[in-house]
């Protein structure tokens, strides 16, 4: 009896969301008083992840305004327009972070 294996389909846009969101988490710094990111500042989400790890918590809170500040308008628009489609990809990005 031949069993047909299902074809695995990759959601390319979902994979792009993972990559872009990981880049955002890895590089975001709070802007200085003039609204510009400063290279010598602590990477915000790295600091949050360390806090979560130290306190044995499980939730990383993302401020959606940070996506807009980081000029990730395409990513933020994509997340807003199809959140439920991309939620598993966002979760995977956070787990890989």
N, C-alpha and C positions, 0 to 999 in steps of 0.2 A: 504494500500500500504506500503510495507516494504522498508525502505530506508537503504541502506548499507552504514555504516560509513567507510570512508577510514582509512586504517591502518596507524598509525603514526610511521615512521621509524626514529630512532635516529642514527645519524652519530657518531659513537663512536670515530673515529679518530678526528672529528671536536670537540667533547667535550674534548678530550685530548689536542688539540691545545689551547682551551680556558683556561684550567687549567694551562698548561705550560706557556702560555703567561702572564696570571695573576701573576703567581709566578715570572716570569722575571720582570714584571713591579713593583712588590712589593719589590723586593730584590736588584735590580741592583744599584751598586755604581760605580762611576768612579774609575779606578785603580790608585794606587799611582805611584810615579816616577819609581818604580821598576816593575810596571805592575801587582801588586797584589791588589785585592780589600781590602779596609780597613774598618773594622767594625765601626769606629767612624765617617765615612764620611756620608754625607746626601744621602739618597736614591734619586737618580737622577730623576726618573720619578714621584716620589711623589712631588718633588720640581716643576717639570714641570706642574703637574696637578694643584698645588696651584696657579701657575702663570696664567694658563689658566682660572681658576675659578675667580681669582681676576680681570683679565682684560676682563672678559666676552667673551672669545674666545671659539671656538668649536673644534679645531684640536690639537691633541697630536701628535707631530712629533717623530717618532721612528727612531733612528739611527741603521740601520741594522748591522753595525759593532759591536754595543753593544751586539747583540745576539751572535755573534761569540766570543766576549771577555768573555761573561758570560758562555761559554762552553755549549751553547744550540745548538750545531751543528745539532742535529736531528731535533729540532724545526725549525731552519733556513732553513735546506734542505727541510723540508716538506712545508714550506711557499713558498719557491722559486719554487718547483716543481709543486705545485697546488694552486697558489695564489688565483685564482678566486673561487675555491671551498671553501677555508678557509677564504676569506675576510669577510663574514658575521660573522663568529666565532670570528675573530680578533676584529671586530667592537663591538661585544657583550662584549668581554673581556674588552675593553677600557671603555665601558659604565658602566660596573660593577666595574671598578677600582675606 
